[in-house]
Amino acid sequence: MNTTKIQLNENWRFHLGECEDAWYKGYDDSSWRQVMLPHDWSVEAPFSRTCSSGTGYLPGGTGWYRTRFCLPEEYRGKRIRLCFDGVYKNSQVFCNSYYLGKRPNGYVSFSYDISEQVLFGDEENEISVKVVHNDLSDSRWFTGSGITRKVTISVEEPVHPAEYGCIFRTEEIFGIPCGAENVPKYGNVPKCENAPKSGNAPKSGAEDIAGRESQIRARISEIHQPVNDSNQPVSLQIRTLLLDADEHISAECTGEISLSCGEQGSLTLSGDMESPQLWSPESPYLYRMQVWYRVNGGVPYLTFEEKVGVRSIAFVPDEGFFLNGINRKIRGVCVHHDGGVLGAAMKPEVWQRRLALLKECGCNAIRCSHNPHMPELYELCDAMGFLMMDEAFDEWENPKNKWSTGHNVYPPKHQGYYEDFPMWHEEDLRSMVRRDRNHPSVILWSIGNEIDYPGDPYCHPMFRTMTGNNDANKPAAEMQYDPQKPNMERLAPLAAKLSSIVRQEDDSRPVTVAAAFPELSSQLGFFDTLSVVGYNYKEHLYEADHRRFPDKTFLGSENGHSEEAWQAVTEHPYICGQFLWTGIDYLGEAHGWPVHGSPAGLLTTAGFPKPEFYRRKRMWLNKESEVSSAQIQTAPAAGMQAAVWKERDILTGLSWEERSAKNGYLYQILVHLTDRSGRKTATDDREVRVQVQGDGALAGIDNGDLSDVTPFGSEIRKTYRGDLAVYVRRTGPEEINVFLKLSLDEGKTVTHRLTLEKIEQEAG
């Protein structure tokens, strides 16, 4: 049979608190609350000053999840795998009372083979998951708590690919190796005739590529890692197809391998593609890769299917970044994983709306700060045309300062991932690279963010005093060199080890790091094993350090919003681009009660553009926006506009009507205050009450005001600058009615009723 994926996101029961017997299959959980995944219990609780400011004044704790499901008898003898996209954090998983294992990291994907524990036919299977997040000062930003990403059951034949064991690569285009870290100099890197000079991004990469594609030949390869879990040796034929948008075969590779019982093999297939359509931000063309197995001459079956892109990347020390032979600048933003009122329980439809707005202002790249994000974000970046910097860690062996009673308020706390780094770093890093290496959007692997933060905790006698932006209220002694603290020289061998792990899994992309204090770390070998070096807010060092490290390519891995920071990119050809801090406001890293998040974004947490959005659009694209903050009226509110965000699902290709009919879909209702003339107004913010009837549930109301500590679970919230985003989750097939009640002066109200249409027949 073909490999089958079963999403396991409905019919979970949740209990907040310890429950020692909940691992037991016969445990009675009928009194527990029913929830749908993804789920984040932190945003269900009120804000509290007793919680950490770093993680947004929201609580953690211990929680248990349980679900039941049946598997048909025909699955007996197959390989069954239980896959988690992410659980924050310290998860322990049980299947039918059997303990499967634990995973401390809250961001990585992981799975368990449950072939020997599951039951078939009418017998129910039970999964129990314990989640422990008691250390609230474990991060500098909001993390969330719970099974915050989807869960899937994978059913495969006994002869199947290893997990993430079908690897696609573009080996070369134009005869030049793709992604090689020791790339040829500028003069040997092919460029189209109308490619701009360095420092100026092309107007349209699609236009530059058009006209050349008929002459392009791409060399592709696939690395296959088949596993024989059957009880006999097998002869395996592997056939790989690349299907274009019209379902025509664009490339085909075949090969054969023999496997003994229990053996995992490796087979590399390669071939040429004539006139491929290249992937780029302007033209994010994707092929559908299918891998078919045929065991001992039997009936072929589909084992793997994923969208991939054909593209070349090159980082050239003197000239910057090249995509498909075209020199271009990276106009990126950093993003955290939360969705404001939704917390860490994000959905792809919310990301799709956010990314479309970022694209509008000229953004072409996303940095996953500072950890792996949900898999759907990478798929969206593939489909919508964003370059990606994938990032693994915010700390390594030693803890960073975690401000818990306000930003910079001394003393800090020291909880976090460093406790698990020594034992888990290799498995977590390999997990990230293996999961994400087929995405054409991913162009860089970052092994760490600001690991070299001055005095936090690493230091060195070369600098007797080290200051950073977290020094307010610190005693002077803590900013002095202390030989009893970790020596920054330790970072070089750690960086070398992590870089080696990445290259073992994928040597087609450069390894980088986001450096906080290169004034010191660059002198201690921190960059030695990196080919691309990211600087956080150190534009003034670009010129001198380019001369010091002529074999390195430089990148602004984290930058402020100033025009000078962008000019540092455009005026230096060897600087690949910048990543703004940040693209979207996020929870945590709060500066003090009642503010519970960071206002650094171009968009609010509710997904509305801020004034900086329009300024950035002018700076990056040299375009005036059709709507600017200056055009918003300042008259008193007299009513409201409310509209449901309706866009085709770019991942599945389903229409909005088809996609929104499925359980779990999040409707996004965008509310704007209006004056008496029906024009939008940004003043005189008013309360809106939301009620949901039918087969839907209110998932949250977000206004983007980071100082509003109204509980996220409330049915009432004020608009902020005239805006409000209402999220409604579909829970069944019937009609959903949403009532929006706006409070005005003198007890007057305005009520809107939105009917979220029932879909009579779902499209598969």
C-alpha positions in Angstrom: 0.0 0.0 0.0 1.0 3.6 -0.4 2.4 5.4 2.6 -0.6 6.9 4.5 -0.6 10.0 6.8 -3.3 10.3 9.4 -3.6 13.6 11.3 -4.4 13.1 14.9 -5.4 16.6 16.0 -9.0 16.1 17.1 -10.6 14.5 20.1 -7.8 15.1 22.6 -8.6 15.5 26.3 -6.5 17.8 28.4 -5.8 18.2 32.1 -3.8 21.0 33.6 -1.8 19.7 36.6 0.0 16.5 37.6 -1.9 13.3 37.2 0.4 10.4 38.0 -1.8 7.6 36.6 -2.7 9.3 33.3 -0.1 7.1 31.5 -2.3 4.0 32.1 -4.5 2.9 29.2 -7.5 2.3 31.4 -7.4 5.7 33.1 -10.8 7.5 33.2 -10.3 10.9 31.5 -14.0 11.6 30.9 -13.9 14.7 33.2 -11.0 16.2 31.3 -11.6 19.1 28.9 -11.7 18.3 25.2 -9.3 20.3 23.0 -8.1 20.4 19.4 -4.4 20.5 18.4 -2.4 22.6 18.1 -3.0 23.7 21.7 -1.2 26.2 24.0 -2.5 26.3 27.6 -0.4 29.3 28.5 -2.5 31.8 26.6 -5.7 30.4 28.2 -4.6 31.8 31.6 -4.7 35.4 32.8 -1.6 37.5 32.6 0.2 37.7 36.0 3.1 39.8 37.3 4.2 36.8 39.2 5.2 35.1 35.9 8.3 35.9 34.0 8.4 39.1 31.9 10.8 37.4 29.5 8.1 34.9 28.5 5.2 37.4 28.5 3.8 37.2 32.0 2.0 34.0 31.2 2.1 30.8 33.2 3.4 27.3 32.4 3.0 24.3 34.6 2.4 20.6 34.0 -0.2 19.2 31.6 -1.5 15.9 30.3 -3.0 15.0 27.0 -4.8 11.8 26.0 -6.5 10.6 22.8 -7.9 7.4 21.4 -8.0 6.1 17.8 -8.5 2.8 15.9 -6.4 1.4 13.1 -7.9 -1.0 10.5 -6.9 -4.6 10.4 -5.3 -4.1 7.0 -2.5 -2.1 8.7 -1.4 -5.1 10.7 2.2 -5.9 9.8 2.9 -2.3 8.6 5.3 0.1 10.2 3.4 2.6 12.3 5.1 5.8 13.4 3.7 8.5 15.8 5.0 11.9 14.7 5.0 15.2 16.7 5.9 18.5 15.1 6.7 20.1 18.4 5.8 19.9 22.1 6.8 22.6 24.5 8.5 21.0 26.5 9.9 18.0 28.4 7.4 15.7 26.8 7.0 12.1 27.8 4.9 9.9 25.5 3.0 6.6 26.2 1.2 4.3 23.8 -1.3 1.8 25.3 0.5 2.1 28.7 4.0 1.5 27.1 6.5 4.3 27.6 8.0 5.5 24.3 10.5 8.2 25.4 11.1 11.8 26.3 12.1 14.9 24.4 13.2 18.0 26.4 13.4 20.4 23.4 10.1 22.1 22.7 10.7 23.2 19.1 12.1 20.1 17.3 10.1 17.5 15.5 10.4 13.9 16.8 8.7 10.6 16.4 8.3 7.1 17.8 7.9 3.7 16.1 4.8 2.2 17.7 4.4 -0.8 15.4 4.8 -3.2 18.3 2.5 -1.4 20.7 -0.6 -0.6 18.6 -3.7 -2.6 18.2 -5.9 -3.2 15.1 -9.5 -3.7 14.2 -12.1 -2.6 16.8 -9.6 -2.3 19.6 -8.8 1.3 20.6 -5.3 2.7 21.0 -4.5 5.3 23.6 -1.8 7.9 23.5 -0.9 9.8 26.7 1.5 12.8 26.6 2.9 14.5 29.7 4.3 18.0 29.2 6.3 19.8 31.9 7.0 23.5 31.6 7.6 24.7 35.2 10.7 26.8 34.6 9.1 30.0 33.4 12.4 31.8 33.0 13.7 29.3 30.4 13.6 31.8 27.5 14.0 35.4 26.6 10.6 35.3 24.7 7.3 33.6 24.8 7.4 29.8 24.4 3.9 28.5 25.0 3.1 25.3 26.8 1.6 22.1 25.4 1.3 20.1 22.2 1.7 23.3 20.2 2.0 21.7 16.7 0.2 18.9 14.8 0.5 15.2 15.5 0.5 12.6 12.7 0.3 8.8 12.3 2.4 7.5 9.5 1.6 4.0 8.1 4.3 2.4 5.8 5.2 -0.9 4.3 7.9 -3.0 6.0 10.3 -1.8 3.3 10.2 1.9 3.5 12.4 5.0 3.5 14.1 6.0 6.7 12.5 9.0 8.3 13.6 12.1 6.2 15.5 9.5 4.1 14.5 10.9 0.7 16.8 13.8 0.0 16.5 16.0 -3.1 19.4 18.2 -4.3 20.1 20.5 -7.2 23.8 19.7 -7.9 24.5 22.2 -10.6 23.0 24.7 -12.9 25.0 26.4 -15.7 27.7 23.8 -15.0 28.4 25.5 -11.7 28.1 23.5 -8.4 25.1 24.7 -6.4 25.5 25.7 -2.8 29.2 24.9 -2.7 30.8 26.7 0.2 34.1 27.3 -1.7 32.4 29.0 -4.6 34.2 30.5 -7.6 34.9 34.2 -7.7 32.5 36.6 -9.2 34.0 36.5 -12.6 33.2 32.8 -12.9 29.7 33.0 -11.5 27.2 33.1 -14.4 24.9 36.1 -14.6 22.2 37.0 -17.0 22.8 39.8 -19.4 20.6 42.3 -17.6 21.7 41.3 -14.1 22.2 44.5 -12.0 25.5 45.5 -10.7 26.3 44.4 -7.1 24.4 46.3 -4.5 21.1 46.6 -6.4 18.6 43.9 -6.2 17.0 42.9 -9.6 13.6 44.3 -10.4 12.4 40.9 -11.2 14.3 37.6 -10.9 11.5 36.0 -13.0 12.3 38.5 -15.8 16.0 37.8 -15.6 15.5 34.1 -15.8 12.9 34.3 -18.6 14.5 33.7 -21.9 17.3 31.7 -20.5 15.4 28.7 -19.2 15.3 27.1 -22.6 19.1 27.0 -22.4 19.4 25.8 -18.8 20.4 22.3 -17.9 20.2 21.3 -14.3 21.9 18.3 -12.7 19.8 16.9 -9.8 20.4 14.1 -7.4 18.5 12.1 -4.8 19.9 10.3 -1.8 17.7 7.4 -0.8 18.0 5.7 2.6 15.7 2.6 2.4 15.1 0.4 5.4 14.1 -3.3 5.3 12.0 -4.1 8.3 10.6 -7.2 6.7 11.6 -10.8 7.7 13.5 -11.6 4.5 16.2 -10.1 2.3 14.8 -8.0 -0.6 15.8 -6.7 -4.0 14.4 -3.1 -4.1 13.8 -1.0 -7.2 13.5 2.7 -6.5 11.8 5.1 -9.1 11.7 8.8 -8.5 9.6 11.2 -10.5 9.5 15.0 -10.6 6.1 16.1 -11.8 5.5 19.7 -13.0 2.4 21.8 -12.3 0.6 20.0 -15.1 1.4 16.6 -13.8 3.9 15.9 -16.6 7.1 14.0 -15.8 10.0 16.5 -15.9 12.6 14.1 -14.6 12.9 10.5 -13.7 15.6 8.5 -11.9 15.7 4.8 -11.2 18.0 2.5 -9.3 18.2 -0.9 -7.5 19.6 -2.0 -4.2 19.6 -5.3 -2.2 18.9 -5.1 1.5 19.2 -7.8 4.2 16.8 -8.1 7.1 16.9 -5.0 9.3 19.4 -3.2 7.0 19.3 0.5 6.1 20.9 1.2 2.8 22.0 4.2 0.9 21.6 4.8 -2.8 22.3 8.0 -4.8 20.4 8.6 -8.1 21.1 11.5 -10.4 20.0 12.9 -13.7 19.6 15.9 -15.9 16.7 18.3 -16.3 16.4 20.1 -19.6 14.9 23.6 -19.4 13.7 23.4 -15.8 11.7 26.2 -14.2 13.8 27.6 -11.5 12.6 28.5 -8.0 13.0 32.2 -6.9 11.1 34.6 -4.7 9.5 36.2 -7.8 8.7 32.8 -9.4 8.5 30.1 -6.6 8.0 27.2 -9.0 7.7 23.8 -7.3 7.8 20.3 -8.6 6.2 17.3 -6.9 8.7 14.6 -6.0 7.3 11.1 -5.8 9.4 8.1 -4.7 8.1 4.6 -5.7 9.3 1.3 -4.3 9.0 -2.1 -6.0 10.1 -5.0 -3.8 11.2 -8.3 -5.4 9.4 -7.4 -8.7 6.0 -6.9 -7.0 3.5 -4.1 -7.3 5.0 -0.6 -7.0 3.8 1.6 -4.1 4.3 5.2 -3.3 6.5 5.8 -0.3 7.2 9.5 -0.3 5.8 12.7 -1.8 7.0 16.3 -1.3 7.2 19.5 -3.2 10.8 20.6 -4.1 12.4 23.4 -6.1 15.2 23.6 -8.6 17.5 26.5 -7.8 21.2 27.3 -7.2 22.7 29.4 -4.4 26.1 30.8 -3.9 27.7 33.0 -1.3 30.7 34.8 -2.8 33.0 36.7 -0.3 33.6 39.8 -2.5 30.2 39.9 -4.1 27.5 38.6 -1.8 24.6 36.3 -2.4 23.6 34.7 -5.8 20.4 32.9 -6.6 20.3 31.1 -9.9 23.4 33.0 -11.0 21.9 36.4 -10.2 23.4 38.7 -7.6 20.7 39.9 -5.2 20.2 41.4 -1.8 18.3 39.7 1.0 15.6 41.8 2.4 14.6 39.8 5.4 12.9 39.9 8.8 13.3 37.8 11.9 10.1 36.2 13.3 9.3 34.4 16.5 6.8 31.5 16.5 3.9 32.9 18.3 0.7 34.4 16.9 -0.3 36.8 19.7 -3.5 35.7 21.2 -3.0 32.3 19.6 0.3 31.8 21.5 2.4 29.0 20.1 -0.6 27.2 18.7 -0.2 28.7 15.2 -2.0 27.7 12.1 -0.8 27.9 8.4 -3.7 30.1 7.4 -2.6 32.7 9.9 1.0 32.5 8.6 -0.2 32.8 5.0 -2.0 36.1 5.8 1.1 37.4 7.6 3.5 36.4 4.9 1.4 38.0 2.2 1.6 41.3 4.0 5.4 41.0 4.5 5.8 40.3 0.8 3.8 43.4 0.0 6.4 45.6 1.8 9.3 44.1 -0.1 10.4 41.3 2.3 11.9 38.3 0.5 13.4 36.4 3.4 12.6 34.9 6.8 14.9 34.2 9.7 13.5 31.5 12.1 14.6 33.1 15.3 15.8 31.4 17.3 14.7 27.8 16.8 13.0 25.5 14.3 9.5 26.6 13.5 6.4 24.7 12.5 6.9 22.7 9.2 4.0 24.5 7.5 6.0 27.8 7.7 8.7 26.3 5.5 6.2 25.0 3.1 4.6 28.4 2.8 7.9 30.0 2.2 8.6 27.5 -0.6 5.2 28.3 -2.2 5.1 32.0 -1.6 8.7 32.7 -2.4 10.7 33.5 0.7 14.4 32.7 1.4 14.9 31.2 4.8 17.6 31.2 7.5 16.9 28.1 9.6 18.2 28.4 13.2 18.8 25.8 15.9 19.7 27.3 19.2 19.7 30.5 21.3 22.1 29.1 23.9 24.6 26.3 24.1 26.4 25.0 27.1 25.9 27.9 29.5 22.8 29.9 30.3 22.0 33.4 29.2 20.5 36.0 31.5 16.7 35.7 31.6 15.0 38.9 32.8 12.0 37.9 34.8 10.7 41.1 36.4 11.1 43.5 33.5 13.7 43.9 30.8 17.1 44.6 32.2 15.8 44.4 35.8 18.5 42.8 37.9 19.0 40.1 38.9 18.3 37.6 36.1 17.4 34.0 36.3 19.3 31.2 34.5 16.9 28.5 33.3 16.7 27.1 29.8 17.9 24.8 27.1 21.5 24.8 28.2 20.5 22.2 30.8 19.8 19.8 27.9 22.4 20.9 25.4 25.2 18.6 26.4 23.1 15.4 25.9 20.6 16.5 23.2 22.3 19.1 20.9 23.4 16.6 18.3 20.1 14.8 18.0 18.2 18.1 18.0 20.5 19.7 15.4 20.3 16.7 13.1 16.5 16.6 13.5 16.3 20.2 12.2 18.5 19.7 9.2 17.0 16.4 8.2 13.5 17.7 8.4 14.1 20.9 6.4 16.8 20.1 3.9 14.5 19.5 1.0 13.0 23.0 1.1 14.3 25.3 -1.7 13.5 28.3 0.5 16.2 27.3 3.1 19.5 28.8 2.1 21.4 29.0 5.4 21.8 26.8 8.5 22.3 28.9 11.7 23.8 27.0 14.6 23.2 29.7 17.1 22.1 33.2 18.0 24.2 35.6 20.1 26.0 32.7 21.8 29.0 35.2 22.2 27.0 37.7 24.1 29.4 39.8 26.2 29.6 38.6 29.7 26.4 36.5 29.3 28.1 34.4 30.4 31.3 34.2 28.3 34.2 36.6 28.8 38.0 36.9 28.1 41.0 38.7 29.5 41.3 40.6 26.2 38.4 42.7 27.3 38.5 43.8 30.9 35.0 45.4 30.6 32.3 44.1 28.4 28.9 45.8 28.0 25.8 44.9 26.1 22.2 46.1 25.8 21.2 44.1 28.9 23.4 46.0 31.3 20.9 48.3 33.0 20.8 47.9 36.7 23.8 45.5 36.7 26.4 45.9 39.4 29.6 47.2 37.9 31.4 44.1 39.1 29.3 41.9 36.8 30.5 43.8 33.7 34.2 43.2 34.6 36.3 40.3 33.4 35.9 37.4 35.8 38.3 34.5 35.3 35.8 32.2 37.1 33.3 32.7 34.3 33.3 30.6 31.1 36.1 31.6 28.7 34.9 32.6 25.3 37.6 30.5 23.7 35.3 27.5 24.4 33.0 28.7 21.6 35.4 27.9 18.7 35.5 24.1 19.3 31.7 24.0 19.9 31.1 25.9 16.7 33.4 23.5 14.8 31.5 20.5 16.2 28.1 21.9 15.4 29.2 22.9 11.9 30.5 19.4 11.3 27.2 17.9 12.4 25.3 20.1 10.0 27.6 19.3 7.0 27.3 15.6 7.7 23.6 16.0 7.1 23.7 18.6 4.3 26.7 20.1 2.7 24.7 22.0 0.0 24.1 25.1 2.2 26.5 27.2 4.2 26.6 27.1 8.0 26.4 30.5 9.8 25.9 32.0 13.2 24.4 35.3 14.4 27.3 36.9 16.3 26.6 39.4 19.1 30.2 40.4 20.0 32.5 39.8 17.1 34.9 42.4 18.5 36.1 39.6 20.7 34.7 36.3 19.4 36.2 36.9 15.9 39.6 37.0 17.4 39.2 33.6 19.1 38.4 31.4 16.1 34.6 31.5 16.5 34.3 32.0 12.7 36.9 29.6 11.6 34.5 26.8 10.4 31.9 29.2 9.0 31.7 30.3 5.4 29.0 32.9 6.0 29.1 35.1 9.1 26.1 36.9 10.5 26.4 40.1 12.5 23.7 41.4 14.9 23.7 45.2 14.9 27.4 45.5 14.0 27.2 47.3 10.7 30.2 49.6 11.7 32.5 46.5 11.6 31.6 45.3 8.1 34.4 47.1 6.2 37.3 46.3 8.5 36.2 42.7 9.1 35.7 42.1 5.4 39.4 42.9 5.0 40.3 40.7 8.0 38.3 37.7 6.7 38.6 37.9 2.9 37.3 34.3 2.5 34.1 34.9 4.5 30.8 36.2 3.2 29.0 38.6 5.6 25.3 39.0 6.4 23.2 41.3 8.7 21.6 38.5 10.7 19.8 41.0 12.9 19.4 44.7 12.2 17.6 47.8 13.4 15.1 49.7 11.3 17.3 52.7 10.5 18.0 53.8 7.0 21.7 53.7 7.8 21.5 49.9 8.5 20.0 49.3 5.0 22.6 51.6 3.4 25.3 49.5 5.0 23.9 46.6 2.8 23.4 48.5 -0.4 26.7 50.3 -0.3 28.8 47.2 0.3 28.6 44.5 -2.4 30.0 41.8 -0.1 27.1 42.2 2.4 24.4 39.7 1.4 21.5 41.6 3.0 19.8 42.2 6.3 17.2 40.6 8.6 15.2 43.3 10.5 14.4 42.8 14.1 11.5 42.0 13.7 8.9 41.4 11.0 6.0 40.9 13.5 5.5 42.0 17.1 5.8 39.0 19.5 5.0 38.0 23.0 7.7 38.0 25.7 11.0 39.9 26.0 8.7 42.5 27.7 10.0 45.8 29.1 7.8 45.8 32.2 4.3 45.4 33.3 1.7 45.8 31.7 3.7 45.5 28.5 3.9 41.8 27.7 5.6 41.7 24.3 8.1 43.4 22.0 6.9 46.2 19.7 9.8 45.8 17.2 7.7 44.5 14.3 6.4 45.8 11.0 3.1 44.2 11.8 1.3 44.0 15.2 0.6 40.6 16.8 -2.9 40.9 15.2 -1.3 41.1 11.8 -2.0 44.8 11.0 0.6 47.0 9.4 2.2 49.6 11.5 3.6 53.0 10.3 7.1 51.4 9.9 5.6 48.9 7.4 4.9 51.7 4.9 8.3 53.3 5.6 10.0 50.0 5.0 8.1 49.5 1.7 9.4 52.9 0.5 12.9 52.0 1.5 13.0 48.4 0.1 10.9 48.9 -3.0 10.9 52.6 -3.5 7.1 52.5 -3.6 4.5 54.5 -1.9 1.8 52.4 -0.3 -1.8 52.7 -1.5 -2.9 53.0 2.1 -0.7 54.8 4.7 -1.3 55.8 8.3 -1.7 59.4 7.2 -4.8 58.5 5.3 -6.6 57.0 8.3 -9.3 59.3 9.7 -9.3 60.7 13.2 -13.0 61.3 13.5 -14.9 59.6 16.4 -16.1 56.0 15.9 -19.7 55.6 14.7 -19.6 52.0 13.4 -17.4 49.3 12.2 -16.4 47.2 9.2 -15.9 43.5 9.5 -14.7 41.1 6.8 -13.5 37.5 6.8 -10.1 36.9 5.3 -10.7 34.7 2.3 -7.8 33.3 0.3 -7.1 30.1 -1.5 -5.1 27.7 0.6 -1.7 27.9 -1.1 -0.4 24.7 0.5 -3.3 22.4 -0.6 -4.6 24.3 -3.5 -8.1 24.1 -2.0 -10.4 27.1 -2.4 -11.2 29.1 0.7 -14.6 27.5 0.8 -13.2 24.0 0.6 -10.4 24.6 3.1 -12.5 26.5 5.7 -15.1 23.6 5.8 -12.5 21.4 7.5 -12.5 21.1 11.3 -9.8 23.1 13.0 -9.7 25.8 10.4 -9.2 29.3 11.9 -11.4 32.0 10.4 -9.7 35.4 10.6 -12.3 38.2 10.9 -10.7 41.7 10.5 -12.6 44.5 12.2 -12.0 48.2 11.7 -13.8 51.2 13.3 -15.4 53.7 11.0 -16.6 57.3 11.3 -20.0 58.6 10.3 -18.9 58.6 6.6 -18.0 55.0 6.7 -14.2 55.7 6.5 -11.7 53.9 8.7 -10.8 55.8 11.9 -7.9 55.1 14.2 -9.0 57.0 17.3 -11.6 56.6 20.0 -11.0 52.9 20.5 -14.1 51.0 21.6 -15.0 47.6 23.1 -16.2 44.8 20.9 -18.0 41.8 22.3 -17.8 38.6 20.2 -20.3 35.6 20.4 -20.1 32.5 18.3 -23.0 30.2 17.6 -23.1 26.9 15.8 -20.2 24.7 14.9 -17.5 27.1 15.8 -15.6 28.4 18.9 -13.9 31.7 19.7 -10.2 31.1 19.5 -9.2 34.6 20.5 -9.5 38.3 19.9 -6.3 40.3 19.2 -5.9 44.0 19.0 -2.1 44.2 18.8 -1.9 46.4 21.9 1.0 44.9 23.9 0.0 46.8 27.1 -3.6 45.4 27.1 -3.6 42.6 29.7 -7.2 41.6 29.1 -7.1 37.8 29.3 -6.7 36.3 25.9 -9.7 34.1 26.5 -12.0 37.0 27.0 -15.1 37.6 24.7 -14.5 41.4 25.0 -11.6 43.5 23.8 -11.0 47.0 22.8 -9.9 47.9 19.3 -6.4 49.3 19.0 -5.8 52.1 16.6 -9.2 51.2 15.2 -8.3 47.5 14.5 -9.2 44.1 15.8 -8.6 40.5 14.6 -11.1 37.9 15.7 -10.2 34.2 15.3 -13.0 31.6 15.2 -12.2 27.8 15.0 -14.4 25.5 13.1 -15.5 22.5 15.3 -18.1 20.8 13.1 -19.8 20.7 9.7 -22.7 23.0 10.3 -23.2 26.7 10.0 -21.3 29.2 12.1 -22.7 32.6 13.2 -20.5 35.3 14.6 -22.0 38.3 16.4 -19.9 41.4 16.8 -21.3 44.0 19.3 -19.7 47.4 19.3 -20.2 49.7 22.3 -20.6 53.4 21.5 -21.4 56.5 23.6 -24.6 56.9 25.5 -25.2 53.2 25.7 -25.6 52.8 22.0 -24.4 49.6 20.3 -23.9 48.4 16.8 -24.2 44.7 16.1 -22.9 42.8 13.0 -23.8 39.2 12.2 -21.4 37.2 10.0 -22.5 33.8 8.7 -19.6 31.6 7.9 -21.1 29.6 5.2 -21.8 25.9 5.5 -20.1 23.8 2.8 -22.4 21.0 1.7 -19.6 18.9 0.2 -15.9 18.8 1.0 -13.3 18.6 -1.7 -10.5 16.2 -1.1 
